[in-house]
Amino acid sequence: MGYLISETTKEEREKIISESLGNISANCDGCMAGLAEMYQDYIDGRKELREINMEFNSRYIKADNRPERSGCGYA
């Protein structure tokens, strides 16, 4: 089975995300619901997994969002 929207049904995409994230209904730490929401566009057939993951990762790559780095003082 593929993972592309064109190769899956909505039910299959829901299952892929559910199995990937674990038990979504047991989101006791509050973070699992946010992850499930992040992939809703994939489940609904609007964005591929690759697009969603690239958007998520790009937040950490942007130079203007990186914290200042300073030397360790042992040079």
Secondary structure in CASP SS format (residue, H / E / C, confidence):
PFRMAT SS
TARGET T0000
AUTHOR 0000-0000-0000
METHOD secondary structure of the structure
MODEL  1
M C 1.00
G C 1.00
Y C 1.00
L C 1.00
I H 1.00
S H 1.00
E H 1.00
T C 1.00
T C 1.00
K H 1.00
E H 1.00
E H 1.00
R H 1.00
E H 1.00
K H 1.00
I H 1.00
I H 1.00
S H 1.00
E H 1.00
S H 1.00
L H 1.00
G C 1.00
N C 1.00
I C 1.00
S C 1.00
A C 1.00
N C 1.00
C C 1.00
D C 1.00
G C 1.00
C H 1.00
M H 1.00
A H 1.00
G H 1.00
L H 1.00
A H 1.00
E H 1.00
M H 1.00
Y C 1.00
Q H 1.00
D H 1.00
Y H 1.00
I H 1.00
D C 1.00
G C 1.00
R C 1.00
K C 1.00
E C 1.00
L H 1.00
R H 1.00
E H 1.00
I H 1.00
N H 1.00
M H 1.00
E H 1.00
F H 1.00
N H 1.00
S H 1.00
R H 1.00
Y H 1.00
I H 1.00
K C 1.00
A H 1.00
D H 1.00
N H 1.00
R C 1.00
P C 1.00
E C 1.00
R C 1.00
S C 1.00
G C 1.00
C C 1.00
G C 1.00
Y C 1.00
A C 1.00
END
